[in-house]
Amino acid sequence: MAKHKRTALITGSGRNIGRGCANELARSGFNIVINGSSDQAACERVADEVRDNGADALIAMADIGNKAAVEMMADQALDEFGTVDVLINNAAIRPAVPFLEMSDEDLDRVMNVNLYAAIWLARAFLPGMMANGWGRIINFSGMNAQQGTGGRPGVTMSKHAAWGLTKALSREFGPKGITCNIISPGTFPGEGENPHHAGRLDQLKAGNPSGRLGAADDIASLVGLICSEQGGFINGQLLQVNGGVVG
């Protein structure tokens, strides 16, 4: 039997922001479904951390750009825990492909990972959320997606569409006790950051009104609030977490 009543599935939770969210929600009383596409060892590490925080953990490796793999992952989570009450669509790709060089296949790939995976997973878990009268869906955007980024049109389009999805779901399912929000992180250096980026990161830090760059806990603490009982009136919002560099 699962240790906790509620369960959260977090895509891309083997490292960085996804890892932080997994541990935050484990401490808050959620069982965690950990997803990665290739790094099994990283997901195993997060599973150990989640269990140390008192929750049950299930590792569901899947390429979320593949519909069949996403549906199999959803079935695996539902078979293990019965329902998934919190869906966090964190995983994304950000290919640098200029518009005139972008093939249909390039666009399909980024849209599948950054948008359609969120749709497929919401379809899988919303019936259970409605049956329980409670649920949370959290999507992710980004500063570059909001402002538009030269050379990454697929990223901008997919992330804007995720914002539209968020607004639509918040309106349709809010009356059923289910909220949907989207978080837009600023600059968050990840684990194993390329050392060649250090100079650029120093520039971004110097230009940030908060005098620093983001850390996973900055996002995880917000996710914890949204997923709490006290966060139930936060719905349909684009929540920017960037230290003040973009308002």
Buried (B, 14 or more C-beta within 10 A) or exposed (E): EBEBEBBBBBBBBBBBBBBBBBBBBBBBBBBBBBBBBEEEEBBBBBBEBBBEBEBBBBBBBBBBBBEEBBBEBBEBBBEBBEBBBBBBBBBBBBBEBEEEEBEEEBBEBBBBBBBBBBBBBBEBBBEBBBEBEBBBBBBBBBBBBBEEBEEBBBBBBBBBBBBEBBBEBBEEBBEBBBBBBBBBBBBBBEEEEEEEEEEEBEEBBEEBEEEEBBBBBBBBBBBBBBBBEEBBEBBBBBBBBBBEBEE
